[in-house]
Amino acid sequence: MTSFKASMLVALPLYHLLILLLVLTSFQHATKLVLADEKLIEQQCHNAEVPATCIQCVNSDPTAIKADKVGIAAIVINCLSDNVETLAKNMSSMASTVQDKSLKSMFNECTKGFLEARRDLSTAMKELKKKNYDQTNLRVRKAVTPELDCKNNVVDKIKLAVLQLPDDVLYTMRVYEELTNAAMRIIDRF
């Protein structure tokens, strides 16, 4: 009976050591997988004017770990969709708070433009899934036009009205432009 207990005492630590080795090996493979995906993300975002914005967008999506090039482009388009939704709400809110009719009209036009951009981004995603990359890029390019028009109109009119766009709106517009650039450059390399 004592020999059985002695062999169990030797076998038990050996069993724990084996489990520890398996866990460490699994962890090492998982770490290599994440590093490989981070390299792919960096490669895809590298050609953007502001790669950090692209990388931040992609890393904000939990599916990025498994994403290929097309998946990374889809994540960036999703970030664009989120931003354009925010911009539409911001412009609508600003339209409801200003008294000046020309400013109200301008903010409403911006809202309409952002809603149109949202449709373009939805179409871009559909084209991406169909592997129609030229149409995807065309729709992404079209989706930035309302933002640029809005920004130009707002900046000109606000100067005259002695108003200022909130910093978060300006920031979202800048990020939207940067992500549009990133998406187009990623898609161009397919």
C-alpha positions as CSV (number, residue, x, y, z in Angstrom):
1,M,0.0,0.0,0.0
2,T,2.9,2.3,0.8
3,S,4.4,1.8,-2.7
4,F,1.0,2.9,-4.2
5,K,1.0,6.1,-2.2
6,A,4.6,6.9,-3.0
7,S,4.0,6.4,-6.7
8,M,0.9,8.7,-6.5
9,L,3.0,11.4,-4.9
10,V,5.5,11.2,-7.7
11,A,2.8,10.9,-10.4
12,L,0.8,13.9,-9.1
13,P,3.5,16.5,-9.5
14,L,4.4,15.0,-12.9
15,Y,0.7,15.4,-13.9
16,H,0.7,19.0,-12.8
17,L,3.9,19.7,-14.7
18,L,2.4,18.2,-17.8
19,I,-0.7,20.4,-17.5
20,L,1.5,23.4,-16.9
21,L,3.5,22.7,-20.0
22,L,0.4,22.3,-22.1
23,V,-1.0,25.6,-20.8
24,L,2.2,27.4,-21.5
25,T,2.5,25.9,-25.0
26,S,-1.1,26.9,-25.8
27,F,-0.5,30.4,-24.5
28,Q,2.7,30.7,-26.6
29,H,0.7,29.7,-29.8
30,A,-2.1,32.1,-29.0
31,T,0.4,34.9,-28.4
32,K,2.1,34.2,-31.8
33,L,-1.4,34.3,-33.5
34,V,-2.2,37.7,-32.0
35,L,1.3,39.0,-33.0
36,A,0.8,37.8,-36.5
37,D,-2.6,39.5,-36.7
38,E,-1.2,42.7,-35.3
39,K,1.4,42.7,-38.1
40,L,-1.3,42.2,-40.7
41,I,-3.3,45.1,-39.1
42,E,-0.2,47.3,-39.1
43,Q,0.6,46.4,-42.8
44,Q,-2.9,47.2,-43.9
45,C,-3.1,50.5,-42.0
46,H,0.5,51.5,-42.7
47,N,-0.3,53.3,-46.0
48,A,-3.0,55.4,-44.4
49,E,-2.1,59.1,-43.8
50,V,-2.7,58.5,-40.1
51,P,-2.0,54.8,-39.4
52,A,-2.7,55.2,-35.7
53,T,-6.3,56.1,-36.3
54,C,-6.7,53.1,-38.6
55,I,-5.0,50.7,-36.1
56,Q,-7.1,52.1,-33.2
57,C,-10.3,51.5,-35.2
58,V,-9.4,48.0,-36.2
59,N,-8.2,47.1,-32.6
60,S,-11.5,48.3,-31.2
61,D,-13.3,45.4,-32.9
62,P,-13.0,42.0,-31.2
63,T,-13.1,40.2,-34.6
64,A,-9.9,41.8,-35.7
65,I,-7.8,39.0,-34.2
66,K,-9.2,36.6,-36.9
67,A,-9.6,39.2,-39.7
68,D,-7.9,38.9,-43.1
69,K,-7.3,41.9,-45.4
70,V,-11.0,42.1,-46.4
71,G,-12.1,41.7,-42.8
72,I,-9.8,44.7,-41.8
73,A,-11.4,46.8,-44.6
74,A,-14.9,45.8,-43.3
75,I,-13.9,46.8,-39.8
76,V,-12.8,50.2,-41.0
77,I,-16.0,50.7,-42.9
78,N,-17.9,49.8,-39.8
79,C,-16.0,52.5,-37.9
80,L,-16.9,54.9,-40.6
81,S,-20.5,54.0,-40.3
82,D,-20.4,54.6,-36.5
83,N,-18.7,58.0,-37.1
84,V,-21.2,59.1,-39.8
85,E,-24.1,58.1,-37.5
86,T,-22.6,60.3,-34.7
87,L,-22.0,63.2,-37.1
88,A,-25.6,63.0,-38.3
89,K,-26.9,63.1,-34.7
90,N,-24.6,66.0,-33.9
91,M,-25.7,68.0,-36.9
92,S,-29.4,67.3,-36.1
93,S,-28.9,68.4,-32.5
94,M,-27.1,71.6,-33.6
95,A,-29.9,72.4,-36.1
96,S,-32.4,72.1,-33.3
97,T,-30.5,74.5,-31.0
98,V,-29.6,77.4,-33.3
99,Q,-32.0,80.2,-34.0
100,D,-30.4,81.5,-37.2
101,K,-32.4,80.1,-40.1
102,S,-29.4,79.9,-42.5
103,L,-27.4,78.0,-39.9
104,K,-30.3,75.7,-39.1
105,S,-30.7,75.0,-42.8
106,M,-27.0,74.3,-43.2
107,F,-27.0,71.9,-40.2
108,N,-30.0,70.1,-41.6
109,E,-28.3,69.8,-45.0
110,C,-25.3,68.3,-43.2
111,T,-27.6,65.8,-41.5
112,K,-29.1,64.8,-44.8
113,G,-25.6,64.4,-46.3
114,F,-24.5,62.2,-43.5
115,L,-27.5,60.0,-43.8
116,E,-26.8,59.7,-47.5
117,A,-23.2,58.8,-46.6
118,R,-24.5,56.1,-44.2
119,R,-26.4,54.5,-47.2
120,D,-23.2,54.7,-49.3
121,L,-21.2,53.0,-46.6
122,S,-23.9,50.3,-46.3
123,T,-23.6,49.7,-50.1
124,A,-19.8,49.7,-49.8
125,M,-20.1,46.9,-47.3
126,K,-22.4,44.9,-49.6
127,E,-19.9,45.4,-52.5
128,L,-17.0,44.4,-50.3
129,K,-18.8,41.1,-49.5
130,K,-19.3,40.5,-53.2
131,K,-15.6,41.2,-53.7
132,N,-16.4,44.1,-56.0
133,Y,-13.6,46.2,-54.7
134,D,-13.8,49.0,-57.3
135,Q,-17.4,49.7,-56.4
136,T,-16.5,49.4,-52.7
137,N,-13.9,52.1,-53.1
138,L,-16.2,54.3,-55.1
139,R,-18.9,54.1,-52.4
140,V,-16.4,54.9,-49.7
141,R,-15.1,57.9,-51.7
142,K,-18.7,59.0,-52.3
143,A,-19.4,58.7,-48.5
144,V,-16.7,61.3,-47.6
145,T,-18.1,64.0,-49.9
146,P,-21.0,65.1,-47.6
147,E,-18.5,65.4,-44.7
148,L,-16.1,67.5,-46.7
149,D,-19.0,69.7,-48.0
150,C,-20.4,70.1,-44.6
151,K,-17.1,70.9,-43.0
152,N,-16.4,73.6,-45.6
153,N,-19.9,75.1,-45.3
154,V,-19.9,75.0,-41.6
155,V,-16.5,76.6,-41.2
156,D,-17.4,79.4,-43.6
157,K,-20.9,80.1,-42.0
158,I,-19.8,79.7,-38.4
159,K,-17.1,82.3,-38.9
160,L,-19.7,84.8,-40.0
161,A,-22.0,83.9,-37.1
162,V,-19.3,84.0,-34.5
163,L,-20.1,80.4,-33.5
164,Q,-17.7,77.5,-33.0
165,L,-18.2,73.8,-33.6
166,P,-17.7,71.7,-30.5
167,D,-14.3,70.0,-30.3
168,D,-15.9,66.5,-30.3
169,V,-17.7,67.2,-33.6
170,L,-14.4,68.5,-35.2
171,Y,-12.6,65.5,-33.8
172,T,-15.2,63.1,-35.3
173,M,-15.0,64.8,-38.6
174,R,-11.2,64.5,-38.7
175,V,-11.3,60.8,-37.7
176,Y,-14.0,60.2,-40.4
177,E,-11.7,61.7,-43.0
178,E,-8.7,59.7,-41.8
179,L,-10.7,56.5,-41.8
180,T,-12.0,57.1,-45.2
181,N,-8.5,57.5,-46.5
182,A,-7.4,54.4,-44.7
183,A,-10.3,52.3,-46.1
184,M,-9.7,53.5,-49.7
185,R,-5.9,52.7,-49.4
186,I,-6.6,49.3,-47.9
187,I,-9.1,48.4,-50.6
188,D,-6.8,49.7,-53.4
189,R,-4.3,47.0,-52.5
190,F,-6.6,44.1,-53.0
